[in-house]
């Protein structure tokens, strides 16, 4: 709800961040899986066998959280783990055939979900939003370059 002293810029950024937060979490809620679990499955599906440390960096989680999540997937039969033969200090994770099927199903569901979210938004409006976001991001980089 707009406050009486909100500027149009205030409303723009509040709506932008609110929409981002809702969209970011919406699919995970839709499929009943936490975002980190979903991100791990999809990362392994897209990139293949990956080290726990790479997953940690990608997700921005601590190592213990990544290990716990990967072990949960392993217990569910979706992920297999092994020591990195090149450096046994690292553990590698990969999807099992059941994990591949699960991730492929999630990818299909995600495409359908995105189509549902974009329902009624013409391509020209989508292109306009993309141009505005690109300009906003360029302005952020320019501002950071000048102030840094």
Buried (B, 14 or more C-beta within 10 A) or exposed (E): EEEEEEEEEEEEEBEBEEEEEEEEEEBBEBBEBEEBBBBBBBBBBEEEBBBBBBBBEBBEBEEEBBBEBBEEBBEEEBBBBEEBEEEEEBBBBBBBEEBBEBBEEBEEEBEEBEEEBEEEEEEEEEEEEEEEEEEEEEEEEEEEEEEE
